[in-house]
């Protein structure tokens, strides 16, 4: 089984050139990163990030339409990052210069609150970048105490990048915060992967992943707790995705040292907790050697869409390397044999597989693992799941001719 590597898209990134004191030093873990506290004069520290108030500096530009900031003092959210917002009454954009090409995470934050006559929950707008639609006909229906964060993964190989906000008729657009940062792992994404259809593994490779934009839909620590990693990604438990009656049990958490950079994964691929926890087949519930159970997870996805699925594995259940190899299924159909010891004989050596998976019209995607009868130990396990959706092209914004994406 080849070790599939991840994907990413082409996006010329936020034209940010903050003063040098806002950039990471050469001794930092991560390369240059940009965080914006929209509509604010204040800088906010949050989880090791410094969000810079966009009213403080002229180091990036906001497009040719009215943009105002509003401040509220009655928000019940637990962070001051969401006390302000930037509002657009006409089509406008954040425009940034890019100096470091590579794979980026781009997150756009929204927190609807009321201030005076303005209720941000009334906003109705589109968000796009270059020729990709990030959000279409967008409204925030749930005016809860939690911000809504949309995360995109992409490759930026151009010197300019713009995020366009386009209000729908007689409405407005807004944004609470923006973050953009380069992923330290230069090999984080490959350009082609096996294509899985609802009927099973096709004989087709999917090419051109790097030239597209992907939206994070699910990020799950299978068998583990909620946690955050070094790239500020939020992992949630898998309980609500596990189908009832499945024979999966949580693994005994691994307490040793993980062997990164052996099977292709490194300490940026996921958090340690993802690889030190898992869900495995409950052998006690198996019904004989010829009828082993599978563990199945069901995820809500867009109908008839294309997704990048990254599956994380780390053998923390075997006594000896090579004792366990097992089958992977999508929609109940066998697609691959999984062996975590193809490259090395080390246990607790994290790896991940990337696959492009098409969804049917059911609105859900089933992922299963199950044992093989030719395995010494007839078990199966999974440590983590990430599902990202390929964004469609946009008709909202006319892209200037000098804004080109270079593959």
C-alpha positions in Angstrom: 0.0 0.0 0.0 1.6 3.3 -1.0 1.8 6.0 1.6 -0.5 8.6 0.1 0.3 12.2 1.0 -2.0 15.0 1.6 -3.3 17.6 -0.7 -3.7 21.3 -1.0 -4.9 24.1 -3.1 -3.7 27.1 -4.9 -4.5 30.3 -3.3 -2.4 33.5 -3.5 -2.5 34.5 0.0 -3.4 37.4 2.1 -1.3 40.3 1.0 0.1 40.8 4.4 3.4 42.4 5.1 3.3 43.2 8.7 6.2 45.0 10.4 9.1 42.7 11.2 8.4 42.6 14.9 5.1 40.9 14.2 6.8 38.0 12.4 8.2 34.9 13.9 11.9 34.8 14.7 14.3 32.3 13.1 14.2 30.2 16.2 10.4 29.8 16.0 8.7 26.5 15.3 6.5 27.9 12.5 7.4 30.1 9.6 5.9 33.5 8.9 2.2 33.7 10.0 -0.5 36.3 9.8 -3.5 36.8 12.1 -6.0 39.7 11.9 -8.4 41.1 14.5 -11.0 42.6 12.1 -12.5 46.0 12.8 -10.3 46.6 15.8 -7.5 48.8 17.0 -6.4 46.3 19.5 -4.1 43.3 19.3 -5.4 40.1 20.9 -3.3 37.1 22.2 -5.1 33.8 21.8 -3.6 30.3 22.2 -0.2 31.5 21.2 -1.3 33.6 18.3 -1.2 37.4 18.2 -4.2 38.8 16.3 -3.3 42.2 15.0 -6.0 44.9 14.9 -6.6 45.8 11.3 -7.1 49.5 12.1 -3.5 49.8 13.4 -1.5 49.2 10.2 -1.6 50.0 6.5 0.3 46.8 5.7 -2.7 45.3 3.7 -5.5 46.9 1.8 -9.3 46.8 2.0 -11.0 47.1 -1.3 -12.9 50.1 -2.8 -16.1 50.0 -0.8 -17.2 51.2 2.6 -15.9 49.2 5.5 -16.6 50.1 9.1 -16.0 48.6 12.5 -18.5 48.1 15.3 -17.8 47.4 18.9 -20.0 45.5 21.3 -19.7 45.2 25.1 -22.5 42.7 25.6 -21.2 39.7 23.9 -21.0 36.6 26.1 -18.3 34.9 24.2 -15.2 34.2 26.3 -12.7 35.9 24.1 -12.3 39.5 23.2 -11.3 38.5 19.6 -15.0 38.5 18.7 -15.9 41.9 20.2 -15.4 43.7 16.8 -16.1 43.1 13.2 -15.5 44.7 9.8 -18.6 45.3 7.7 -18.9 45.6 4.0 -21.9 47.3 2.4 -20.6 46.9 -1.1 -18.4 44.3 -2.8 -14.9 44.6 -1.2 -11.9 42.6 -0.4 -8.9 42.0 1.8 -5.8 42.2 -0.5 -2.4 40.8 0.6 1.1 40.4 -0.8 2.7 37.0 -0.5 6.5 36.4 -0.2 6.7 32.8 0.9 5.1 30.2 -1.5 3.8 26.9 -0.1 0.9 25.2 1.6 -1.3 27.5 3.7 -4.2 27.2 6.2 -6.6 30.1 5.8 -9.3 30.5 8.4 -12.2 33.1 8.3 -14.0 33.7 11.6 -17.6 35.0 12.0 -19.3 35.9 15.2 -22.7 37.5 14.9 -23.6 40.1 17.5 -25.8 43.1 17.8 -24.6 46.7 18.2 -27.0 49.6 18.0 -29.2 49.1 14.9 -26.9 46.5 13.4 -27.4 42.8 13.9 -24.6 40.8 12.2 -27.0 37.8 12.1 -28.9 39.7 9.4 -25.8 39.6 7.0 -26.4 37.8 3.7 -23.3 37.5 1.4 -20.8 35.5 -0.7 -17.1 35.0 0.0 -14.7 34.0 -2.8 -11.1 34.0 -3.7 -9.8 34.1 -7.2 -12.2 31.9 -9.1 -13.2 29.7 -6.1 -16.4 30.1 -4.1 -15.7 29.8 -0.4 -19.2 30.7 0.8 -22.3 31.1 -1.3 -25.6 32.7 -0.3 -24.2 32.7 3.2 -26.1 33.5 6.4 -25.4 32.6 10.0 -28.6 31.2 11.3 -27.4 30.1 14.7 -26.7 33.2 16.7 -25.1 31.3 19.6 -22.2 32.1 21.8 -19.8 30.2 19.6 -18.0 31.7 16.6 -18.2 30.1 13.2 -14.8 29.3 11.7 -14.4 28.2 8.1 -11.0 26.6 7.4 -9.4 26.2 4.0 -6.3 24.4 2.9 -4.4 25.5 -0.2 -1.1 26.0 -2.0 -0.1 29.6 -2.7 2.4 30.1 -5.5 1.5 33.6 -6.4 2.5 37.0 -5.1 -1.0 38.4 -4.5 -4.1 37.0 -2.9 -7.5 38.5 -2.3 -10.6 37.4 -0.3 -13.7 39.0 -1.7 -16.8 39.8 0.3 -19.9 40.4 -1.8 -23.2 41.4 -0.1 -26.4 40.1 -1.4 -29.0 42.6 -2.5 -29.9 45.2 0.2 -27.8 43.3 2.8 -24.1 43.5 3.9 -21.1 41.3 4.6 -18.9 41.0 7.6 -15.8 39.2 9.0 -14.6 38.9 12.6 -11.0 37.6 12.2 -8.8 36.1 9.6 -5.7 33.9 9.9 -3.3 32.7 7.3 -0.1 30.8 7.9 2.3 28.6 6.1 2.4 24.9 7.0 6.0 24.0 8.0 5.9 20.7 6.3 6.7 21.2 2.6 5.6 17.7 1.7 2.2 18.2 3.4 0.3 17.7 0.1 0.7 15.7 -3.1 -1.1 16.4 -6.4 -2.7 13.0 -7.2 -4.4 10.2 -5.3 -6.5 7.1 -5.8 -10.1 7.9 -6.7 -12.9 6.2 -4.7 -16.5 6.2 -6.0 -19.6 5.2 -4.1 -19.3 1.8 -5.9 -15.8 1.3 -4.7 -12.1 1.8 -5.8 -11.9 3.0 -9.4 -9.0 2.4 -11.7 -8.5 6.1 -12.0 -6.1 8.5 -10.3 -7.3 11.9 -9.4 -4.9 14.7 -10.5 -4.8 18.4 -9.9 -5.4 18.5 -6.1 -2.8 21.3 -5.6 -4.6 23.6 -7.9 -7.9 23.6 -5.9 -9.2 24.9 -2.6 -10.4 22.5 0.1 -12.8 23.2 3.0 -12.4 21.3 6.2 -15.6 19.4 7.0 -14.6 16.9 9.7 -11.5 16.5 11.9 -11.9 13.6 14.3 -9.7 12.0 16.9 -10.9 8.4 16.8 -11.1 6.9 20.2 -9.6 10.0 21.8 -10.7 13.2 23.5 -11.2 16.7 22.1 -7.8 18.4 21.6 -5.9 21.0 19.6 -2.6 20.6 17.8 0.5 22.7 16.9 -1.3 24.1 13.9 -4.3 25.2 16.0 -6.6 22.6 14.5 -9.4 21.3 16.7 -9.9 17.5 16.9 -13.2 16.2 18.3 -14.1 12.7 19.6 -15.6 10.1 17.2 -18.6 9.0 19.4 -21.3 10.7 17.4 -20.0 9.3 14.1 -19.7 5.6 15.2 -22.7 3.6 14.0 -24.7 1.9 16.8 -23.9 -1.7 17.4 -20.5 -1.6 15.9 -17.8 -3.7 17.6 -15.3 -1.0 18.1 -13.7 -0.2 21.5 -11.3 2.4 22.6 -7.6 1.4 22.6 -5.5 1.5 25.7 -3.8 4.9 25.3 -0.1 4.7 24.3 2.3 6.2 26.8 5.6 5.8 25.0 7.4 7.9 22.4 6.0 8.1 18.9 8.3 7.4 16.0 7.6 10.3 13.7 9.3 10.7 10.3 9.5 7.0 9.7 6.2 6.1 7.9 5.7 9.6 6.4 3.8 11.4 9.2 5.5 14.1 11.3 4.6 16.1 14.3 2.6 18.5 12.1 0.4 15.8 10.6 -1.8 15.5 13.8 -1.5 15.9 17.5 0.3 13.3 19.6 -3.1 12.5 21.2 -4.5 11.4 17.8 -1.7 8.8 17.3 -1.6 7.8 21.0 -5.4 6.9 20.9 -7.5 4.8 18.6 -10.5 2.6 18.3 -10.0 -1.1 17.6 -12.1 -4.1 16.8 -13.6 -5.6 19.9 -12.5 -9.2 19.4 -14.8 -10.4 22.2 -17.8 -9.4 20.0 -16.7 -11.2 16.9 -18.8 -14.1 15.8 -16.3 -16.7 14.8 -13.2 -16.7 12.5 -15.3 -16.5 9.3 -17.6 -13.7 10.3 -15.5 -10.9 11.9 -17.2 -7.5 12.5 -16.3 -4.2 11.0 -16.1 -0.8 12.7 -18.0 1.8 10.7 -18.2 5.6 11.0 -20.8 7.7 9.2 -20.0 11.3 8.3 -22.4 14.0 6.9 -21.0 15.3 3.6 -22.3 17.3 0.7 -24.3 15.4 -1.9 -22.6 14.4 -5.1 -19.4 16.2 -4.2 -15.6 15.4 -4.2 -13.7 15.1 -1.0 -10.1 14.7 0.1 -10.1 12.1 2.9 -7.0 11.7 5.2 -6.9 8.7 7.4 -4.5 8.5 10.3 -3.0 5.2 11.5 -0.5 4.3 14.2 0.0 0.7 15.4 -0.3 1.0 19.2 -2.2 -2.3 19.6 0.3 -4.9 18.4 2.9 -6.8 20.3 5.1 -7.2 17.3 5.4 -5.3 14.0 3.5 -6.9 11.3 1.0 -8.7 13.5 -1.9 -6.7 12.3 -2.9 -5.8 8.7 -6.5 -5.2 7.8 -9.0 -3.9 5.2 -10.3 -0.4 4.5 -13.9 0.1 3.2 -15.8 3.1 1.8 -19.6 2.7 1.5 -19.2 -0.9 2.5 -16.9 -1.7 -0.4 -13.3 -2.9 0.1 -10.8 -0.5 -1.3 -7.3 -1.1 0.3 -5.4 -3.3 2.6 -3.8 -1.3 5.4 -0.4 -2.3 6.8 1.5 0.2 8.9 4.7 -1.8 8.7 5.4 -1.7 5.0 8.1 0.9 5.4 9.6 0.1 8.8 9.3 -2.6 11.5 8.7 -0.1 14.2 5.5 0.0 16.2 4.0 3.4 17.2 5.2 4.9 13.9 2.4 7.3 12.7 1.4 7.4 9.0 -1.6 8.7 7.0 -3.3 7.8 3.8 -4.9 10.3 1.4 -7.7 9.4 -0.9 -10.1 11.4 -3.2 -13.6 10.2 -2.4 -16.8 11.0 -4.3 -20.1 11.2 -2.4 -23.5 9.9 -3.6 -26.8 11.7 -3.2 -27.4 10.3 0.3 -25.6 13.1 2.1 -23.3 10.7 4.1 -20.1 8.9 3.8 -19.4 5.5 5.5 -15.8 4.6 6.3 -15.0 1.1 7.8 -12.1 -1.0 8.9 -12.2 -4.7 9.3 -9.9 -7.7 9.9 -8.3 -10.0 7.4 -8.2 -13.7 7.9 -4.6 -13.9 6.7 -3.4 -11.5 9.4 -1.7 -13.0 12.4 -3.9 -10.9 14.8 -7.3 -10.5 13.3 -8.1 -7.0 14.3 -8.4 -3.5 12.8 -8.0 0.0 14.1 -8.2 3.7 13.2 -6.7 6.8 14.9 -8.0 9.8 13.1 -10.1 11.1 10.2 -10.1 14.4 8.2 -12.6 15.1 5.5 -12.2 18.1 3.2 -14.5 19.2 0.4 -13.3 20.5 -3.0 -14.6 24.0 -3.5 -16.4 24.8 -6.7 -15.5 27.7 -9.0 -17.2 31.0 -8.4 -19.1 33.4 -10.6 -19.3 36.1 -8.0 -16.1 38.0 -8.7 -14.3 39.1 -11.8 -10.7 38.4 -11.2 -8.2 41.0 -12.4 -5.9 39.8 -15.1 -2.8 40.4 -12.9 -4.1 38.0 -10.3 -2.9 34.7 -11.6 -2.4 31.4 -9.8 0.8 29.7 -10.8 0.8 25.9 -10.6 
